[in-house]
Amino acid sequence: CISTADCVPVLLYDRVHRAVAAVHAGWRGTVAHILSRTLQEMNRCFGTEGADLLACIGPSISLDSFEVGAEVYEAFQKQDFDMSRISMCNRQTGKLHIDLWEANRMQLADFGVPDSRIELAGICTYACYEEFFSARRLGVRSGRILSGIMLTAT
């Protein structure tokens, strides 16, 4: 299990080797390729390949809501993320935004996970703060969302 309140929870299930992972991919983890590193570790430990996986990107902050400063934008740029795919500039405010969902989806795709096996919740915690906790909207003392995955005996 992992706890989040705007950060991206990614749940992974290797259906061939019966292995699971729960990844906490906030912006710092995403820019550091925490998901790619987890996938590499699953490959090393269990033999996991992209075609073996089912992945879920859970409720978290969306592109429209994730306004960032130049330093965050530059951190993604320095790590060779395709900025045309993961960022936008809000024309009304002139502020930069980052798409953490797409940045993590791209890491899954780079590992070979088929698009049909990547489930995106599409729920923005900032916009839906009354149903899901948002640290940006409610403050760092907001509650947390618990995302987990487990194997059961067969």
CNS distance restraints for C-alpha pairs under 8 A (distance, minus, plus):
assign (resid   1 and name CA) (resid  22 and name CA) 6.03 0.50 0.50
assign (resid   1 and name CA) (resid 146 and name CA) 6.50 0.50 0.50
assign (resid   1 and name CA) (resid 147 and name CA) 5.39 0.50 0.50
assign (resid   1 and name CA) (resid 148 and name CA) 3.94 0.50 0.50
assign (resid   1 and name CA) (resid 149 and name CA) 6.58 0.50 0.50
assign (resid   2 and name CA) (resid   9 and name CA) 7.22 0.50 0.50
assign (resid   2 and name CA) (resid  22 and name CA) 6.43 0.50 0.50
assign (resid   2 and name CA) (resid  23 and name CA) 7.08 0.50 0.50
assign (resid   2 and name CA) (resid  24 and name CA) 6.33 0.50 0.50
assign (resid   2 and name CA) (resid 146 and name CA) 5.75 0.50 0.50
assign (resid   2 and name CA) (resid 147 and name CA) 5.46 0.50 0.50
assign (resid   2 and name CA) (resid 148 and name CA) 6.39 0.50 0.50
assign (resid   3 and name CA) (resid   9 and name CA) 7.93 0.50 0.50
assign (resid   3 and name CA) (resid  24 and name CA) 7.62 0.50 0.50
assign (resid   3 and name CA) (resid 144 and name CA) 5.72 0.50 0.50
assign (resid   3 and name CA) (resid 145 and name CA) 5.32 0.50 0.50
assign (resid   3 and name CA) (resid 146 and name CA) 4.54 0.50 0.50
assign (resid   3 and name CA) (resid 147 and name CA) 6.31 0.50 0.50
assign (resid   4 and name CA) (resid   8 and name CA) 7.09 0.50 0.50
assign (resid   4 and name CA) (resid   9 and name CA) 6.94 0.50 0.50
assign (resid   4 and name CA) (resid  24 and name CA) 7.36 0.50 0.50
assign (resid   4 and name CA) (resid  60 and name CA) 7.88 0.50 0.50
assign (resid   4 and name CA) (resid 144 and name CA) 5.36 0.50 0.50
assign (resid   4 and name CA) (resid 145 and name CA) 5.18 0.50 0.50
assign (resid   4 and name CA) (resid 146 and name CA) 6.67 0.50 0.50
assign (resid   4 and name CA) (resid 147 and name CA) 7.90 0.50 0.50
assign (resid   5 and name CA) (resid  60 and name CA) 7.03 0.50 0.50
assign (resid   5 and name CA) (resid 125 and name CA) 7.18 0.50 0.50
assign (resid   5 and name CA) (resid 132 and name CA) 7.66 0.50 0.50
assign (resid   5 and name CA) (resid 133 and name CA) 5.14 0.50 0.50
assign (resid   5 and name CA) (resid 134 and name CA) 4.74 0.50 0.50
assign (resid   5 and name CA) (resid 135 and name CA) 5.35 0.50 0.50
assign (resid   5 and name CA) (resid 142 and name CA) 7.61 0.50 0.50
assign (resid   5 and name CA) (resid 143 and name CA) 7.19 0.50 0.50
assign (resid   5 and name CA) (resid 144 and name CA) 5.19 0.50 0.50
assign (resid   5 and name CA) (resid 145 and name CA) 6.02 0.50 0.50
assign (resid   6 and name CA) (resid  26 and name CA) 7.70 0.50 0.50
assign (resid   6 and name CA) (resid  59 and name CA) 7.62 0.50 0.50
assign (resid   6 and name CA) (resid  60 and name CA) 4.46 0.50 0.50
assign (resid   6 and name CA) (resid  61 and name CA) 4.78 0.50 0.50
assign (resid   6 and name CA) (resid 124 and name CA) 7.89 0.50 0.50
assign (resid   6 and name CA) (resid 125 and name CA) 5.70 0.50 0.50
assign (resid   6 and name CA) (resid 126 and name CA) 6.82 0.50 0.50
assign (resid   6 and name CA) (resid 133 and name CA) 7.27 0.50 0.50
assign (resid   6 and name CA) (resid 134 and name CA) 5.27 0.50 0.50
assign (resid   6 and name CA) (resid 135 and name CA) 6.30 0.50 0.50
assign (resid   6 and name CA) (resid 136 and name CA) 7.27 0.50 0.50
assign (resid   7 and name CA) (resid  24 and name CA) 6.93 0.50 0.50
assign (resid   7 and name CA) (resid  25 and name CA) 6.01 0.50 0.50
assign (resid   7 and name CA) (resid  26 and name CA) 4.26 0.50 0.50
assign (resid   7 and name CA) (resid  27 and name CA) 7.15 0.50 0.50
assign (resid   7 and name CA) (resid  60 and name CA) 5.50 0.50 0.50
assign (resid   7 and name CA) (resid  61 and name CA) 6.60 0.50 0.50
assign (resid   8 and name CA) (resid  24 and name CA) 6.08 0.50 0.50
assign (resid   8 and name CA) (resid  25 and name CA) 4.89 0.50 0.50
assign (resid   8 and name CA) (resid  26 and name CA) 5.61 0.50 0.50
assign (resid   8 and name CA) (resid  57 and name CA) 6.81 0.50 0.50
assign (resid   8 and name CA) (resid  58 and name CA) 6.40 0.50 0.50
assign (resid   8 and name CA) (resid  59 and name CA) 6.90 0.50 0.50
assign (resid   8 and name CA) (resid  60 and name CA) 5.08 0.50 0.50
assign (resid   8 and name CA) (resid  61 and name CA) 7.33 0.50 0.50
assign (resid   8 and name CA) (resid 100 and name CA) 7.20 0.50 0.50
assign (resid   8 and name CA) (resid 101 and name CA) 7.29 0.50 0.50
assign (resid   9 and name CA) (resid  22 and name CA) 7.01 0.50 0.50
assign (resid   9 and name CA) (resid  23 and name CA) 5.78 0.50 0.50
assign (resid   9 and name CA) (resid  24 and name CA) 5.09 0.50 0.50
assign (resid   9 and name CA) (resid  25 and name CA) 6.12 0.50 0.50
assign (resid   9 and name CA) (resid  57 and name CA) 5.93 0.50 0.50
assign (resid   9 and name CA) (resid  58 and name CA) 5.24 0.50 0.50
assign (resid   9 and name CA) (resid  59 and name CA) 7.22 0.50 0.50
assign (resid   9 and name CA) (resid  60 and name CA) 7.30 0.50 0.50
assign (resid   9 and name CA) (resid 147 and name CA) 6.72 0.50 0.50
assign (resid  10 and name CA) (resid  22 and name CA) 5.85 0.50 0.50
assign (resid  10 and name CA) (resid  23 and name CA) 5.03 0.50 0.50
assign (resid  10 and name CA) (resid  24 and name CA) 6.65 0.50 0.50
assign (resid  10 and name CA) (resid  25 and name CA) 7.18 0.50 0.50
assign (resid  10 and name CA) (resid  55 and name CA) 6.86 0.50 0.50
assign (resid  10 and name CA) (resid  56 and name CA) 5.55 0.50 0.50
assign (resid  10 and name CA) (resid  57 and name CA) 4.64 0.50 0.50
assign (resid  10 and name CA) (resid  58 and name CA) 6.18 0.50 0.50
assign (resid  11 and name CA) (resid  20 and name CA) 7.50 0.50 0.50
assign (resid  11 and name CA) (resid  21 and name CA) 5.90 0.50 0.50
assign (resid  11 and name CA) (resid  22 and name CA) 4.65 0.50 0.50
assign (resid  11 and name CA) (resid  23 and name CA) 6.34 0.50 0.50
assign (resid  11 and name CA) (resid  55 and name CA) 5.62 0.50 0.50
assign (resid  11 and name CA) (resid  56 and name CA) 5.13 0.50 0.50
assign (resid  11 and name CA) (resid  57 and name CA) 6.69 0.50 0.50
assign (resid  11 and name CA) (resid  58 and name CA) 7.79 0.50 0.50
assign (resid  11 and name CA) (resid 147 and name CA) 7.86 0.50 0.50
assign (resid  11 and name CA) (resid 148 and name CA) 7.19 0.50 0.50
assign (resid  11 and name CA) (resid 149 and name CA) 6.64 0.50 0.50
assign (resid  12 and name CA) (resid  20 and name CA) 5.39 0.50 0.50
assign (resid  12 and name CA) (resid  21 and name CA) 5.08 0.50 0.50
assign (resid  12 and name CA) (resid  22 and name CA) 6.39 0.50 0.50
assign (resid  12 and name CA) (resid  53 and name CA) 6.62 0.50 0.50
assign (resid  12 and name CA) (resid  54 and name CA) 5.87 0.50 0.50
assign (resid  12 and name CA) (resid  55 and name CA) 4.64 0.50 0.50
assign (resid  12 and name CA) (resid  56 and name CA) 6.68 0.50 0.50
assign (resid  12 and name CA) (resid 149 and name CA) 7.91 0.50 0.50
assign (resid  13 and name CA) (resid  18 and name CA) 7.10 0.50 0.50
assign (resid  13 and name CA) (resid  19 and name CA) 5.96 0.50 0.50
assign (resid  13 and name CA) (resid  20 and name CA) 4.59 0.50 0.50
assign (resid  13 and name CA) (resid  21 and name CA) 6.80 0.50 0.50
assign (resid  13 and name CA) (resid  53 and name CA) 5.47 0.50 0.50
assign (resid  13 and name CA) (resid  54 and name CA) 5.17 0.50 0.50
assign (resid  13 and name CA) (resid  55 and name CA) 6.45 0.50 0.50
assign (resid  14 and name CA) (resid  18 and name CA) 5.33 0.50 0.50
assign (resid  14 and name CA) (resid  19 and name CA) 5.07 0.50 0.50
assign (resid  14 and name CA) (resid  20 and name CA) 6.18 0.50 0.50
assign (resid  14 and name CA) (resid  48 and name CA) 6.47 0.50 0.50
assign (resid  14 and name CA) (resid  52 and name CA) 5.29 0.50 0.50
assign (resid  14 and name CA) (resid  53 and name CA) 4.52 0.50 0.50
assign (resid  14 and name CA) (resid  54 and name CA) 6.54 0.50 0.50
assign (resid  15 and name CA) (resid  19 and name CA) 7.18 0.50 0.50
assign (resid  15 and name CA) (resid  52 and name CA) 5.82 0.50 0.50
assign (resid  15 and name CA) (resid  53 and name CA) 6.24 0.50 0.50
assign (resid  15 and name CA) (resid  54 and name CA) 7.36 0.50 0.50
assign (resid  16 and name CA) (resid  48 and name CA) 7.83 0.50 0.50
assign (resid  16 and name CA) (resid  52 and name CA) 5.69 0.50 0.50
assign (resid  17 and name CA) (resid  46 and name CA) 6.44 0.50 0.50
assign (resid  17 and name CA) (resid  47 and name CA) 7.35 0.50 0.50
assign (resid  17 and name CA) (resid  48 and name CA) 6.84 0.50 0.50
assign (resid  17 and name CA) (resid  52 and name CA) 7.92 0.50 0.50
assign (resid  18 and name CA) (resid 151 and name CA) 7.44 0.50 0.50
assign (resid  19 and name CA) (resid  42 and name CA) 7.87 0.50 0.50
assign (resid  19 and name CA) (resid  46 and name CA) 7.25 0.50 0.50
assign (resid  19 and name CA) (resid 151 and name CA) 7.68 0.50 0.50
assign (resid  20 and name CA) (resid 149 and name CA) 6.83 0.50 0.50
assign (resid  20 and name CA) (resid 150 and name CA) 6.80 0.50 0.50
assign (resid  20 and name CA) (resid 151 and name CA) 7.35 0.50 0.50
assign (resid  21 and name CA) (resid  38 and name CA) 7.92 0.50 0.50
assign (resid  21 and name CA) (resid 149 and name CA) 7.18 0.50 0.50
assign (resid  22 and name CA) (resid 147 and name CA) 7.60 0.50 0.50
assign (resid  22 and name CA) (resid 148 and name CA) 6.40 0.50 0.50
assign (resid  22 and name CA) (resid 149 and name CA) 6.76 0.50 0.50
assign (resid  23 and name CA) (resid  34 and name CA) 7.65 0.50 0.50
assign (resid  23 and name CA) (resid  35 and name CA) 6.66 0.50 0.50
assign (resid  23 and name CA) (resid  38 and name CA) 7.64 0.50 0.50
assign (resid  24 and name CA) (resid  29 and name CA) 7.29 0.50 0.50
assign (resid  25 and name CA) (resid  29 and name CA) 4.88 0.50 0.50
assign (resid  25 and name CA) (resid  30 and name CA) 5.17 0.50 0.50
assign (resid  25 and name CA) (resid  34 and name CA) 6.66 0.50 0.50
assign (resid  25 and name CA) (resid  35 and name CA) 7.07 0.50 0.50
assign (resid  25 and name CA) (resid 104 and name CA) 7.91 0.50 0.50
assign (resid  26 and name CA) (resid  30 and name CA) 5.90 0.50 0.50
assign (resid  26 and name CA) (resid 100 and name CA) 7.87 0.50 0.50
assign (resid  27 and name CA) (resid  31 and name CA) 6.00 0.50 0.50
assign (resid  27 and name CA) (resid 100 and name CA) 6.91 0.50 0.50
assign (resid  28 and name CA) (resid  32 and name CA) 6.17 0.50 0.50
assign (resid  29 and name CA) (resid  33 and name CA) 6.19 0.50 0.50
assign (resid  29 and name CA) (resid  34 and name CA) 5.14 0.50 0.50
assign (resid  29 and name CA) (resid  35 and name CA) 7.86 0.50 0.50
assign (resid  30 and name CA) (resid  34 and name CA) 5.78 0.50 0.50
assign (resid  30 and name CA) (resid  35 and name CA) 6.99 0.50 0.50
assign (resid  30 and name CA) (resid 100 and name CA) 7.22 0.50 0.50
assign (resid  30 and name CA) (resid 103 and name CA) 7.13 0.50 0.50
assign (resid  30 and name CA) (resid 104 and name CA) 6.71 0.50 0.50
assign (resid  31 and name CA) (resid  75 and name CA) 6.87 0.50 0.50
assign (resid  31 and name CA) (resid  76 and name CA) 5.56 0.50 0.50
assign (resid  31 and name CA) (resid  79 and name CA) 6.73 0.50 0.50
assign (resid  32 and name CA) (resid  79 and name CA) 7.75 0.50 0.50
assign (resid  33 and name CA) (resid  37 and name CA) 6.18 0.50 0.50
assign (resid  33 and name CA) (resid 107 and name CA) 7.58 0.50 0.50
assign (resid  34 and name CA) (resid  38 and name CA) 6.12 0.50 0.50
assign (resid  35 and name CA) (resid  39 and name CA) 6.19 0.50 0.50
assign (resid  35 and name CA) (resid 104 and name CA) 6.94 0.50 0.50
assign (resid  35 and name CA) (resid 107 and name CA) 6.70 0.50 0.50
assign (resid  35 and name CA) (resid 108 and name CA) 7.60 0.50 0.50
assign (resid  36 and name CA) (resid  40 and name CA) 6.18 0.50 0.50
assign (resid  36 and name CA) (resid 107 and name CA) 5.78 0.50 0.50
assign (resid  36 and name CA) (resid 108 and name CA) 7.20 0.50 0.50
assign (resid  36 and name CA) (resid 111 and name CA) 7.35 0.50 0.50
assign (resid  37 and name CA) (resid  41 and name CA) 6.16 0.50 0.50
assign (resid  38 and name CA) (resid  42 and name CA) 6.14 0.50 0.50
assign (resid  39 and name CA) (resid  43 and name CA) 6.20 0.50 0.50
assign (resid  39 and name CA) (resid  48 and name CA) 7.66 0.50 0.50
assign (resid  39 and name CA) (resid 111 and name CA) 7.34 0.50 0.50
assign (resid  40 and name CA) (resid  44 and name CA) 6.19 0.50 0.50
assign (resid  41 and name CA) (resid  45 and name CA) 6.01 0.50 0.50
assign (resid  42 and name CA) (resid  46 and name CA) 5.52 0.50 0.50
assign (resid  42 and name CA) (resid  47 and name CA) 6.66 0.50 0.50
assign (resid  42 and name CA) (resid  48 and name CA) 5.59 0.50 0.50
assign (resid  43 and name CA) (resid  47 and name CA) 4.29 0.50 0.50
assign (resid  43 and name CA) (resid  48 and name CA) 4.21 0.50 0.50
assign (resid  43 and name CA) (resid  49 and name CA) 6.30 0.50 0.50
assign (resid  44 and name CA) (resid  48 and name CA) 7.60 0.50 0.50
assign (resid  48 and name CA) (resid  52 and name CA) 6.35 0.50 0.50
assign (resid  48 and name CA) (resid  53 and name CA) 7.56 0.50 0.50
assign (resid  49 and name CA) (resid  53 and name CA) 7.06 0.50 0.50
assign (resid  49 and name CA) (resid 111 and name CA) 7.54 0.50 0.50
assign (resid  49 and name CA) (resid 112 and name CA) 7.27 0.50 0.50
assign (resid  49 and name CA) (resid 113 and name CA) 7.96 0.50 0.50
assign (resid  50 and name CA) (resid 108 and name CA) 7.62 0.50 0.50
assign (resid  50 and name CA) (resid 109 and name CA) 7.95 0.50 0.50
assign (resid  50 and name CA) (resid 111 and name CA) 5.41 0.50 0.50
assign (resid  50 and name CA) (resid 112 and name CA) 4.20 0.50 0.50
assign (resid  50 and name CA) (resid 113 and name CA) 4.16 0.50 0.50
assign (resid  50 and name CA) (resid 114 and name CA) 7.28 0.50 0.50
assign (resid  51 and name CA) (resid 112 and name CA) 6.27 0.50 0.50
assign (resid  51 and name CA) (resid 113 and name CA) 5.45 0.50 0.50
assign (resid  51 and name CA) (resid 114 and name CA) 6.60 0.50 0.50
assign (resid  52 and name CA) (resid 113 and name CA) 7.70 0.50 0.50
assign (resid  53 and name CA) (resid 113 and name CA) 6.33 0.50 0.50
assign (resid  53 and name CA) (resid 117 and name CA) 7.05 0.50 0.50
assign (resid  54 and name CA) (resid 113 and name CA) 7.67 0.50 0.50
assign (resid  54 and name CA) (resid 117 and name CA) 5.02 0.50 0.50
assign (resid  54 and name CA) (resid 118 and name CA) 6.20 0.50 0.50
assign (resid  54 and name CA) (resid 119 and name CA) 7.97 0.50 0.50
assign (resid  55 and name CA) (resid 117 and name CA) 6.23 0.50 0.50
assign (resid  55 and name CA) (resid 118 and name CA) 4.81 0.50 0.50
assign (resid  55 and name CA) (resid 119 and name CA) 6.09 0.50 0.50
assign (resid  56 and name CA) (resid 118 and name CA) 5.80 0.50 0.50
assign (resid  56 and name CA) (resid 119 and name CA) 4.59 0.50 0.50
assign (resid  56 and name CA) (resid 120 and name CA) 5.87 0.50 0.50
assign (resid  56 and name CA) (resid 121 and name CA) 7.32 0.50 0.50
assign (resid  57 and name CA) (resid 101 and name CA) 7.04 0.50 0.50
assign (resid  57 and name CA) (resid 105 and name CA) 7.91 0.50 0.50
assign (resid  57 and name CA) (resid 118 and name CA) 7.52 0.50 0.50
assign (resid  57 and name CA) (resid 119 and name CA) 6.17 0.50 0.50
assign (resid  57 and name CA) (resid 120 and name CA) 4.85 0.50 0.50
assign (resid  57 and name CA) (resid 121 and name CA) 6.09 0.50 0.50
assign (resid  58 and name CA) (resid 120 and name CA) 6.43 0.50 0.50
assign (resid  58 and name CA) (resid 121 and name CA) 5.12 0.50 0.50
assign (resid  58 and name CA) (resid 122 and name CA) 7.48 0.50 0.50
assign (resid  58 and name CA) (resid 123 and name CA) 7.46 0.50 0.50
assign (resid  58 and name CA) (resid 147 and name CA) 7.90 0.50 0.50
assign (resid  59 and name CA) (resid 121 and name CA) 5.81 0.50 0.50
assign (resid  59 and name CA) (resid 122 and name CA) 6.59 0.50 0.50
assign (resid  59 and name CA) (resid 123 and name CA) 4.78 0.50 0.50
assign (resid  59 and name CA) (resid 124 and name CA) 5.93 0.50 0.50
assign (resid  59 and name CA) (resid 125 and name CA) 6.05 0.50 0.50
assign (resid  59 and name CA) (resid 132 and name CA) 7.84 0.50 0.50
assign (resid  60 and name CA) (resid 123 and name CA) 6.45 0.50 0.50
assign (resid  60 and name CA) (resid 124 and name CA) 5.19 0.50 0.50
assign (resid  60 and name CA) (resid 125 and name CA) 4.93 0.50 0.50
assign (resid  60 and name CA) (resid 126 and name CA) 7.56 0.50 0.50
assign (resid  61 and name CA) (resid  65 and name CA) 6.26 0.50 0.50
assign (resid  61 and name CA) (resid  66 and name CA) 6.12 0.50 0.50
assign (resid  61 and name CA) (resid 100 and name CA) 7.68 0.50 0.50
assign (resid  61 and name CA) (resid 123 and name CA) 7.75 0.50 0.50
assign (resid  61 and name CA) (resid 124 and name CA) 4.77 0.50 0.50
assign (resid  61 and name CA) (resid 125 and name CA) 5.21 0.50 0.50
assign (resid  61 and name CA) (resid 126 and name CA) 5.69 0.50 0.50
assign (resid  61 and name CA) (resid 127 and name CA) 7.97 0.50 0.50
assign (resid  61 and name CA) (resid 134 and name CA) 7.96 0.50 0.50
assign (resid  62 and name CA) (resid  66 and name CA) 5.92 0.50 0.50
assign (resid  62 and name CA) (resid  99 and name CA) 6.25 0.50 0.50
assign (resid  62 and name CA) (resid 100 and name CA) 7.09 0.50 0.50
assign (resid  62 and name CA) (resid 101 and name CA) 7.08 0.50 0.50
assign (resid  62 and name CA) (resid 122 and name CA) 7.90 0.50 0.50
assign (resid  62 and name CA) (resid 123 and name CA) 7.63 0.50 0.50
assign (resid  62 and name CA) (resid 124 and name CA) 5.14 0.50 0.50
assign (resid  62 and name CA) (resid 125 and name CA) 7.69 0.50 0.50
assign (resid  62 and name CA) (resid 126 and name CA) 7.68 0.50 0.50
assign (resid  63 and name CA) (resid  67 and name CA) 7.80 0.50 0.50
assign (resid  63 and name CA) (resid  87 and name CA) 7.49 0.50 0.50
assign (resid  63 and name CA) (resid  97 and name CA) 5.95 0.50 0.50
assign (resid  63 and name CA) (resid  98 and name CA) 5.44 0.50 0.50
assign (resid  63 and name CA) (resid  99 and name CA) 4.26 0.50 0.50
assign (resid  63 and name CA) (resid 100 and name CA) 7.01 0.50 0.50
assign (resid  63 and name CA) (resid 101 and name CA) 7.82 0.50 0.50
assign (resid  64 and name CA) (resid  97 and name CA) 6.85 0.50 0.50
assign (resid  65 and name CA) (resid  97 and name CA) 7.46 0.50 0.50
assign (resid  65 and name CA) (resid 124 and name CA) 7.79 0.50 0.50
assign (resid  65 and name CA) (resid 126 and name CA) 6.53 0.50 0.50
assign (resid  65 and name CA) (resid 127 and name CA) 7.31 0.50 0.50
assign (resid  66 and name CA) (resid  97 and name CA) 5.39 0.50 0.50
assign (resid  66 and name CA) (resid  98 and name CA) 5.96 0.50 0.50
assign (resid  66 and name CA) (resid  99 and name CA) 7.29 0.50 0.50
assign (resid  67 and name CA) (resid  95 and name CA) 6.50 0.50 0.50
assign (resid  67 and name CA) (resid  96 and name CA) 5.73 0.50 0.50
assign (resid  67 and name CA) (resid  97 and name CA) 4.45 0.50 0.50
assign (resid  67 and name CA) (resid  98 and name CA) 6.86 0.50 0.50
assign (resid  68 and name CA) (resid  72 and name CA) 6.07 0.50 0.50
assign (resid  68 and name CA) (resid  73 and name CA) 6.80 0.50 0.50
assign (resid  68 and name CA) (resid  95 and name CA) 7.19 0.50 0.50
assign (resid  68 and name CA) (resid  96 and name CA) 5.56 0.50 0.50
assign (resid  68 and name CA) (resid  97 and name CA) 5.56 0.50 0.50
assign (resid  68 and name CA) (resid  98 and name CA) 6.96 0.50 0.50
assign (resid  69 and name CA) (resid  73 and name CA) 6.55 0.50 0.50
assign (resid  69 and name CA) (resid  95 and name CA) 7.60 0.50 0.50
assign (resid  69 and name CA) (resid  96 and name CA) 6.66 0.50 0.50
assign (resid  70 and name CA) (resid  74 and name CA) 5.96 0.50 0.50
assign (resid  70 and name CA) (resid  96 and name CA) 7.39 0.50 0.50
assign (resid  71 and name CA) (resid  75 and name CA) 6.13 0.50 0.50
assign (resid  72 and name CA) (resid  76 and name CA) 6.56 0.50 0.50
assign (resid  73 and name CA) (resid  77 and name CA) 6.28 0.50 0.50
assign (resid  73 and name CA) (resid  96 and name CA) 7.37 0.50 0.50
assign (resid  73 and name CA) (resid  97 and name CA) 7.99 0.50 0.50
assign (resid  73 and name CA) (resid  98 and name CA) 7.31 0.50 0.50
assign (resid  74 and name CA) (resid  78 and name CA) 5.98 0.50 0.50
assign (resid  75 and name CA) (resid  79 and name CA) 6.47 0.50 0.50
assign (resid  76 and name CA) (resid  80 and name CA) 6.66 0.50 0.50
assign (resid  76 and name CA) (resid  81 and name CA) 5.70 0.50 0.50
assign (resid  76 and name CA) (resid  83 and name CA) 7.67 0.50 0.50
assign (resid  77 and name CA) (resid  81 and name CA) 5.66 0.50 0.50
assign (resid  77 and name CA) (resid  82 and name CA) 7.53 0.50 0.50
assign (resid  77 and name CA) (resid  83 and name CA) 6.59 0.50 0.50
assign (resid  81 and name CA) (resid  86 and name CA) 7.60 0.50 0.50
assign (resid  81 and name CA) (resid 103 and name CA) 7.46 0.50 0.50
assign (resid  82 and name CA) (resid  86 and name CA) 6.48 0.50 0.50
assign (resid  83 and name CA) (resid  87 and name CA) 5.36 0.50 0.50
assign (resid  84 and name CA) (resid  88 and name CA) 7.52 0.50 0.50
assign (resid  85 and name CA) (resid 102 and name CA) 7.43 0.50 0.50
assign (resid  86 and name CA) (resid  98 and name CA) 5.64 0.50 0.50
assign (resid  86 and name CA) (resid  99 and name CA) 4.78 0.50 0.50
assign (resid  86 and name CA) (resid 100 and name CA) 7.20 0.50 0.50
assign (resid  86 and name CA) (resid 102 and name CA) 6.01 0.50 0.50
assign (resid  86 and name CA) (resid 103 and name CA) 6.02 0.50 0.50
assign (resid  87 and name CA) (resid  96 and name CA) 7.11 0.50 0.50
assign (resid  87 and name CA) (resid  97 and name CA) 5.45 0.50 0.50
assign (resid  87 and name CA) (resid  98 and name CA) 4.48 0.50 0.50
assign (resid  87 and name CA) (resid  99 and name CA) 5.88 0.50 0.50
assign (resid  88 and name CA) (resid  96 and name CA) 5.88 0.50 0.50
assign (resid  88 and name CA) (resid  97 and name CA) 5.31 0.50 0.50
assign (resid  88 and name CA) (resid  98 and name CA) 6.76 0.50 0.50
assign (resid  89 and name CA) (resid  94 and name CA) 5.95 0.50 0.50
assign (resid  89 and name CA) (resid  95 and name CA) 5.54 0.50 0.50
assign (resid  89 and name CA) (resid  96 and name CA) 4.48 0.50 0.50
assign (resid  89 and name CA) (resid  97 and name CA) 6.10 0.50 0.50
assign (resid  90 and name CA) (resid  94 and name CA) 5.17 0.50 0.50
assign (resid  90 and name CA) (resid  95 and name CA) 5.37 0.50 0.50
assign (resid  90 and name CA) (resid  96 and name CA) 6.33 0.50 0.50
assign (resid  90 and name CA) (resid  97 and name CA) 7.26 0.50 0.50
assign (resid  91 and name CA) (resid  95 and name CA) 7.69 0.50 0.50
assign (resid  99 and name CA) (resid 103 and name CA) 6.28 0.50 0.50
assign (resid 100 and name CA) (resid 104 and name CA) 6.12 0.50 0.50
assign (resid 101 and name CA) (resid 105 and name CA) 6.05 0.50 0.50
assign (resid 101 and name CA) (resid 120 and name CA) 7.82 0.50 0.50
assign (resid 102 and name CA) (resid 106 and name CA) 5.94 0.50 0.50
assign (resid 103 and name CA) (resid 107 and name CA) 6.61 0.50 0.50
assign (resid 104 and name CA) (resid 108 and name CA) 6.46 0.50 0.50
assign (resid 105 and name CA) (resid 109 and name CA) 6.22 0.50 0.50
assign (resid 105 and name CA) (resid 118 and name CA) 7.58 0.50 0.50
assign (resid 106 and name CA) (resid 110 and name CA) 6.01 0.50 0.50
assign (resid 107 and name CA) (resid 111 and name CA) 6.41 0.50 0.50
assign (resid 108 and name CA) (resid 112 and name CA) 6.56 0.50 0.50
assign (resid 108 and name CA) (resid 113 and name CA) 5.46 0.50 0.50
assign (resid 109 and name CA) (resid 113 and name CA) 5.01 0.50 0.50
assign (resid 109 and name CA) (resid 114 and name CA) 6.49 0.50 0.50
assign (resid 109 and name CA) (resid 115 and name CA) 7.07 0.50 0.50
assign (resid 113 and name CA) (resid 117 and name CA) 6.64 0.50 0.50
assign (resid 113 and name CA) (resid 118 and name CA) 7.28 0.50 0.50
assign (resid 114 and name CA) (resid 118 and name CA) 6.93 0.50 0.50
assign (resid 123 and name CA) (resid 128 and name CA) 7.36 0.50 0.50
assign (resid 124 and name CA) (resid 128 and name CA) 5.95 0.50 0.50
assign (resid 125 and name CA) (resid 129 and name CA) 5.40 0.50 0.50
assign (resid 125 and name CA) (resid 131 and name CA) 7.93 0.50 0.50
assign (resid 125 and name CA) (resid 132 and name CA) 5.35 0.50 0.50
assign (resid 125 and name CA) (resid 133 and name CA) 6.18 0.50 0.50
assign (resid 125 and name CA) (resid 134 and name CA) 5.42 0.50 0.50
assign (resid 126 and name CA) (resid 132 and name CA) 7.94 0.50 0.50
assign (resid 126 and name CA) (resid 133 and name CA) 7.67 0.50 0.50
assign (resid 126 and name CA) (resid 134 and name CA) 5.24 0.50 0.50
assign (resid 126 and name CA) (resid 136 and name CA) 6.91 0.50 0.50
assign (resid 126 and name CA) (resid 137 and name CA) 6.02 0.50 0.50
assign (resid 128 and name CA) (resid 132 and name CA) 5.95 0.50 0.50
assign (resid 129 and name CA) (resid 133 and name CA) 5.39 0.50 0.50
assign (resid 129 and name CA) (resid 134 and name CA) 5.60 0.50 0.50
assign (resid 129 and name CA) (resid 137 and name CA) 7.09 0.50 0.50
assign (resid 129 and name CA) (resid 138 and name CA) 7.76 0.50 0.50
assign (resid 132 and name CA) (resid 145 and name CA) 7.01 0.50 0.50
assign (resid 133 and name CA) (resid 138 and name CA) 7.45 0.50 0.50
assign (resid 133 and name CA) (resid 142 and name CA) 6.32 0.50 0.50
assign (resid 133 and name CA) (resid 143 and name CA) 5.68 0.50 0.50
assign (resid 133 and name CA) (resid 144 and name CA) 5.81 0.50 0.50
assign (resid 133 and name CA) (resid 145 and name CA) 6.46 0.50 0.50
assign (resid 134 and name CA) (resid 138 and name CA) 5.73 0.50 0.50
assign (resid 134 and name CA) (resid 139 and name CA) 7.38 0.50 0.50
assign (resid 134 and name CA) (resid 142 and name CA) 6.77 0.50 0.50
assign (resid 134 and name CA) (resid 143 and name CA) 7.90 0.50 0.50
assign (resid 135 and name CA) (resid 139 and name CA) 4.59 0.50 0.50
assign (resid 135 and name CA) (resid 140 and name CA) 4.77 0.50 0.50
assign (resid 135 and name CA) (resid 141 and name CA) 7.13 0.50 0.50
assign (resid 135 and name CA) (resid 142 and name CA) 5.70 0.50 0.50
assign (resid 135 and name CA) (resid 143 and name CA) 7.99 0.50 0.50
assign (resid 136 and name CA) (resid 140 and name CA) 7.16 0.50 0.50
assign (resid 138 and name CA) (resid 142 and name CA) 5.59 0.50 0.50
